[in-house]
């Protein structure tokens, strides 16, 4: 079993930055690929970014490429999402997810992830 706890959300002005953290429990965290998803009001949950188990491979949604960076610190059992040049359309609840069946390839489909955090709210004011 893996438990994920997100933190770092908040209110920020457009053009600003935030760093989200996802703390994971479980001894095998370092072998999982990890992902970030988000869900805006009235919209479906969508893929944001993912990272392989060693951090060598990453994937991003087109909407965040060049602005967001995903990283991980296996010693701290934590995954991060650095968000820069935030826009109003980035406003959403951000969720961290773990993909225990795969460690090598960062994947973008919700059904490929088995464990989810409770989410953290990010609000970008324009």
C-alpha positions as CSV (number, residue, x, y, z in Angstrom):
1,X,0.0,0.0,0.0
2,X,1.2,3.5,-0.8
3,X,-0.1,6.7,0.7
4,X,0.5,10.0,-1.0
5,X,0.1,13.5,0.6
6,X,0.4,16.6,-1.5
7,X,1.3,20.0,-0.2
8,X,2.4,23.4,-1.5
9,X,-0.8,24.7,-3.1
10,X,-2.1,28.1,-2.6
11,X,-3.1,31.4,-4.2
12,X,-0.7,33.1,-6.6
13,X,-0.8,35.9,-9.1
14,X,-0.5,35.2,-12.8
15,X,3.2,35.0,-13.8
16,X,4.1,33.7,-10.4
17,X,5.5,30.3,-9.2
18,X,4.6,27.5,-6.8
19,X,6.3,24.2,-6.0
20,X,4.1,21.3,-5.1
21,X,5.3,18.4,-3.1
22,X,4.0,14.8,-2.8
23,X,5.3,12.8,0.1
24,X,4.9,9.1,-0.3
25,X,5.0,6.2,2.2
26,X,6.1,2.8,1.4
27,X,9.6,1.2,1.0
28,X,9.1,0.6,-2.8
29,X,8.4,4.2,-3.7
30,X,11.7,4.5,-5.5
31,X,10.7,1.8,-8.0
32,X,7.5,3.5,-9.1
33,X,6.9,6.0,-11.9
34,X,5.0,9.0,-10.5
35,X,2.6,11.5,-12.0
36,X,0.8,14.7,-11.5
37,X,-2.7,15.3,-12.7
38,X,-5.1,18.2,-12.2
39,X,-8.8,18.9,-12.2
40,X,-10.4,22.3,-12.8
41,X,-14.0,23.0,-11.8
42,X,-16.5,21.4,-14.2
43,X,-13.7,19.7,-16.1
44,X,-12.3,16.2,-16.2
45,X,-9.1,15.3,-14.5
46,X,-6.1,15.7,-16.9
47,X,-2.5,14.7,-17.1
48,X,0.1,17.3,-16.2
49,X,3.5,15.5,-15.9
50,X,5.1,12.2,-15.0
51,X,8.6,10.9,-14.1
52,X,10.2,7.5,-14.3
53,X,11.5,5.7,-11.2
54,X,15.0,7.1,-11.4
55,X,14.0,10.4,-12.8
56,X,15.7,10.0,-16.1
57,X,12.5,10.1,-18.2
58,X,9.8,12.7,-17.9
59,X,6.7,13.6,-19.8
60,X,4.6,16.7,-19.9
61,X,1.2,17.9,-21.2
62,X,1.6,20.4,-24.0
63,X,-0.1,23.0,-22.0
64,X,2.7,23.1,-19.3
65,X,5.8,22.3,-21.3
66,X,8.5,24.8,-20.7
67,X,6.7,26.1,-17.6
68,X,6.5,23.1,-15.2
69,X,9.2,20.7,-14.1
70,X,8.7,17.4,-12.4
71,X,11.4,15.9,-10.2
72,X,11.9,13.4,-7.4
73,X,14.1,12.8,-4.4
74,X,13.9,9.1,-3.6
75,X,15.9,9.6,-0.4
76,X,13.0,11.8,0.8
77,X,10.3,9.7,-0.8
78,X,9.1,12.9,-2.4
79,X,8.0,14.1,-5.9
80,X,7.9,17.8,-6.8
81,X,6.2,19.9,-9.4
82,X,7.8,23.2,-9.9
83,X,5.3,25.5,-11.6
84,X,6.5,28.8,-13.2
85,X,4.8,31.5,-15.3
86,X,1.5,30.4,-13.9
87,X,-1.7,31.3,-15.8
88,X,-5.3,31.6,-14.7
89,X,-6.0,28.4,-16.6
90,X,-3.7,26.5,-14.4
91,X,-6.2,26.9,-11.5
92,X,-7.2,23.4,-10.4
93,X,-6.8,20.8,-7.7
94,X,-3.5,19.0,-8.3
95,X,-3.2,15.3,-7.6
96,X,-0.1,13.2,-7.2
97,X,-0.3,9.5,-8.3
98,X,1.8,6.4,-8.2
99,X,2.2,3.8,-10.9
100,X,3.5,0.7,-9.2
101,X,3.2,-1.6,-12.2
102,X,5.7,0.4,-14.2
103,X,8.9,2.3,-13.2
104,X,10.6,3.0,-16.5
105,X,8.1,4.9,-18.6
106,X,6.2,7.9,-17.4
107,X,2.6,7.4,-18.4
108,X,-0.2,9.9,-19.0
109,X,-3.5,7.9,-18.5
110,X,-5.3,8.0,-15.2
111,X,-6.2,4.3,-15.3
112,X,-2.5,3.5,-15.3
113,X,-2.0,4.8,-11.8
114,X,-3.1,2.8,-8.8
115,X,-2.6,5.2,-5.9
116,X,-3.7,8.8,-5.5
117,X,-3.3,11.6,-3.0
118,X,-6.1,13.8,-1.7
119,X,-5.1,16.8,-3.9
120,X,-4.0,20.3,-3.2
121,X,-5.7,23.5,-4.5
122,X,-3.8,25.9,-6.8
123,X,-5.5,29.2,-7.6
124,X,-4.0,31.6,-10.0
125,X,-5.5,35.1,-10.1
126,X,-5.3,37.1,-13.3
